């Protein structure tokens, strides 16, 4: 009998396939997105050194204060702006966008739009 894989397993396979081609370098690090049911997380990663350079998420207290009355899509946009702001403080302007195996719509697209508004190029 055929056993259907769960959605997260399929997403992880898709993410692994994309990660074969996408890699963050010191000149152009990777903006990685993780989305859970209630929160969204973004990291800028230098894969050559294996370091996380900048991170932002809806779990942080300063961001939670801003998103208290907002829906999840609006909160994602604020996280995108926050990560762009923090990246600019570290001198990062160009990144490679890694959607994490998620479809580029909804919260993932809003995070990317917020990061672009904040000054990141990808």
SERO-4910 file (N, C-alpha, C, O; in steps of 0.05 Angstrom, whole numbers):
BEGIN
 pado doro    nc1    nc2    nc3   cac1   cac2   cac3    cc1    cc2    cc3    oc1    oc2    oc3
  Unk    A     17    -23      0      0      0      0     18     25      0     39     25     11
  Unk    A      8     46    -13     23     71    -15     19     88     10     -3     93     18
  Unk    A     42     96     22     41    113     45     48    142     36     70    146     26
  Unk    A     30    160     41     34    188     32     53    201     52     50    199     76
  Unk    A     72    216     42     91    231     59     76    256     70     58    267     57
  Unk    A     85    264     94     72    288    105     84    312     92    105    311     79
  Unk    A     70    335     94     77    359     80    105    370     87    119    380     70
  Unk    A    112    367    112    138    378    121    161    361    109    182    372    101
  Unk    A    157    335    106    177    318     94    181    325     64    203    326     54
  Unk    A    159    330     51    160    338     22    174    365     20    189    369      1
  Unk    A    168    384     38    181    410     38    211    407     43    227    421     29
  Unk    A    219    389     61    248    385     66    262    374     42    285    381     37
  Unk    A    249    356     27    261    345      3    264    367    -18    285    369    -31
  Unk    A    244    384    -21    245    406    -39    267    426    -31    281    436    -48
  Unk    A    270    431     -5    290    449      5    318    438     -1    336    453     -9
  Unk    A    322    412      3    348    400     -3    355    402    -32    378    406    -40
  Unk    A    335    399    -49    339    401    -78    348    429    -86    365    433   -103
  Unk    A    335    449    -74    342    477    -80    370    484    -69    385    499    -81
  Unk    A    376    473    -45    402    479    -32    426    467    -47    448    476    -42
  Unk    A    421    448    -65    443    439    -81    454    461    -99    478    462   -105
  Unk    A    436    480   -107    443    501   -125    449    528   -111    464    544   -121
  Unk    A    436    532    -88    439    558    -74    458    555    -51    456    537    -35
  Unk    A    477    574    -49    496    574    -27    504    603    -21    507    619    -39
  Unk    A    507    608      4    515    635     13    545    638     13    559    620     24
  Unk    A    555    660      3    584    665      3    588    690     21    569    704     28
  Unk    A    613    696     28    618    720     43    609    745     29    600    765     42
  Unk    A    612    746      2    603    769    -13    573    771    -15    562    793    -16
  Unk    A    560    748    -17    531    747    -21    519    725     -4    515    702    -13
  Unk    A    514    730     22    503    709     40    475    702     33    462    714     16
  Unk    A    465    680     46    439    669     40    419    678     61    424    677     85
  Unk    A    396    688     51    374    695     69    355    672     70    340    666     51
  Unk    A    355    658     92    340    633     95    315    638    112    315    653    132
  Unk    A    292    627    103    266    631    116    256    604    127    258    584    114
  Unk    A    246    605    151    232    583    163    205    592    173    203    613    186
  Unk    A    185    577    167    157    585    174    145    563    190    143    540    181
  Unk    A    135    570    214    119    551    230     90    560    229     84    579    215
  Unk    A     73    546    244     45    554    243     40    582    254     23    596    243
  Unk    A     54    589    275     49    615    287     71    636    283     65    660    286
  Unk    A     95    628    276    117    646    275    132    644    248    128    624    233
  Unk    A    149    664    242    166    662    219    194    671    228    197    690    244
  Unk    A    214    658    217    242    663    225    258    669    199    253    657    178
  Unk    A    277    687    201    295    693    179    323    695    189    328    707    210
  Unk    A    342    684    174    370    686    181    386    692    156    379    684    134
  Unk    A    407    708    160    426    712    138    451    696    145    464    701    166
  Unk    A    458    677    128    479    657    134    501    658    113    497    660     89
  Unk    A    526    657    123    550    654    107    556    624    107    567    614    127
  Unk    A    550    610     85    554    581     84    584    574     83    591    552     91
  Unk    A    600    591     72    629    585     70    641    582     98    657    564    103
  Unk    A    634    600    116    644    599    143    626    583    162    634    575    184
  Unk    A    601    579    154    581    565    170    571    582    193    565    572    215
  Unk    A    569    609    189    561    627    210    534    640    203    529    646    180
  Unk    A    518    644    224    494    661    221    503    690    227    512    696    249
  Unk    A    499    707    207    508    735    210    486    752    223    493    768    241
  Unk    A    461    748    215    439    764    225    415    746    227    411    728    211
  Unk    A    398    752    247    373    736    250    350    754    260    355    774    274
  Unk    A    326    747    252    302    761    262    279    742    262    278    724    244
  Unk    A    260    745    280    237    728    281    214    741    296    218    761    310
  Unk    A    191    730    294    167    740    308    167    732    337    150    741    352
  Unk    A    187    717    346    188    708    373    202    730    391    198    730    415
  Unk    A    218    747    378    233    767    393    214    788    405    194    795    393
  Unk    A    221    797    429    203    814    444    199    841    431    177    852    431
  Unk    A    220    853    419    216    879    406    199    877    381    184    896    375
  Unk    A    200    855    367    183    851    343    155    844    352    135    853    340
  Unk    A    152    828    373    125    821    383    110    846    392     85    847    389
  Unk    A    124    866    403    110    890    411     98    905    387     78    918    389
  Unk    A    111    902    363    102    916    339     79    901    326     62    913    313
  Unk    A     78    875    329     59    858    314     35    849    330     21    830    321
  Unk    A     30    860    353     10    849    370    -18    848    358    -32    828    362
  Unk    A    -26    868    343    -53    869    332    -53    862    302    -74    866    289
  Unk    A    -31    852    291    -29    847    262    -34    818    256    -32    800    273
  Unk    A    -40    812    230    -42    785    221    -14    775    214      5    789    216
  Unk    A    -13    749    207     13    736    203     28    747    179     53    749    179
  Unk    A     14    755    158     27    766    134     40    793    140     62    798    131
  Unk    A     26    810    155     37    836    162     61    832    181     80    847    179
  Unk    A     59    813    199     81    807    217    106    798    201    128    805    208
  Unk    A    102    782    180    124    773    163    138    796    150    162    797    147
  Unk    A    122    816    141    134    840    128    151    855    148    172    866    141
  Unk    A    143    857    173    158    871    193    184    856    199    205    868    203
  Unk    A    183    829    199    207    813    203    227    818    180    251    820    184
  Unk    A    216    820    156    233    825    132    247    852    135    270    855    128
  Unk    A    232    872    144    244    899    147    265    898    169    286    911    167
  Unk    A    260    884    191    278    882    213    304    868    205    326    877    212
  Unk    A    302    847    189    327    833    181    343    850    161    367    850    162
  Unk    A    329    866    145    343    884    126    357    906    142    380    914    135
  Unk    A    344    916    162    356    937    179    381    926    193    402    940    194
  Unk    A    380    903    204    402    891    218    425    884    199    448    886    206
  Unk    A    418    875    175    438    869    155    452    894    146    477    894    142
  Unk    A    438    916    143    450    942    135    470    951    156    491    963    150
  Unk    A    463    946    182    481    953    203    508    938    202    528    947    211
  Unk    A    506    913    191    531    897    188    544    900    161    564    888    156
  Unk    A    533    917    144    544    922    118    537    902     96    551    899     76
  Unk    A    515    888    100    505    868     81    484    881     64    464    891     74
  Unk    A    487    881     37    467    892     19    456    872      0    432    872     -5
  Unk    A    473    854    -11    464    834    -30    462    807    -17    481    799     -2
  Unk    A    440    793    -21    436    766    -10    424    748    -31    414    757    -52
  Unk    A    426    722    -26    412    702    -43    388    693    -26    391    686     -3
  Unk    A    364    693    -38    340    686    -23    336    656    -24    334    644    -46
  Unk    A    333    644     -1    327    616      2    300    613     16    297    619     40
  Unk    A    280    605      0    253    605     11    248    580     28    225    577     38
  Unk    A    267    563     32    265    541     51    247    518     42    237    503     58
  Unk    A    242    516     16    224    496      5    195    504      6    177    488     -3
  Unk    A    189    527     16    161    537     17    154    550    -10    172    559    -24
  Unk    A    129    550    -17    119    563    -41    122    593    -37    116    603    -15
  Unk    A    131    607    -58    136    636    -56    109    651    -58    102    662    -79
  Unk    A     94    650    -37     69    665    -35     63    670     -6     76    658     12
  Unk    A     44    686      0     35    690     28     57    702     45     69    723     38
  Unk    A     62    689     68     81    700     87    110    701     77    124    720     84
  Unk    A    118    682     61    145    681     50    149    705     31    170    718     32
  Unk    A    130    710     14    131    732     -5    131    759     10    144    778      2
  Unk    A    115    761     31    114    786     47    140    791     61    149    814     62
  Unk    A    153    770     71    179    774     84    199    784     63    215    802     69
  Unk    A    199    773     39    217    782     18    211    811     10    230    826      6
  Unk    A    186    818      9    179    845      2    188    865     24    198    886     18
  Unk    A    185    857     49    195    874     71    225    877     70    235    898     76
  Unk    A    239    855     64    268    857     62    277    875     39    297    890     42
  Unk    A    263    874     17    269    891     -6    264    921      2    280    938     -5
  Unk    A    242    926     15    236    953     24    257    963     44    263    987     44
  Unk    A    268    945     60    288    953     79    316    957     66    333    968     80
  Unk    A    319    950     41    344    956     27    360    932     18    382    936      7
  Unk    A    351    908     22    366    884     13    360    880    -17    338    884    -26
  Unk    A    380    871    -32    378    865    -60    380    835    -64    400    823    -55
  Unk    A    361    823    -78    362    795    -86    344    790   -110    343    768   -120
***
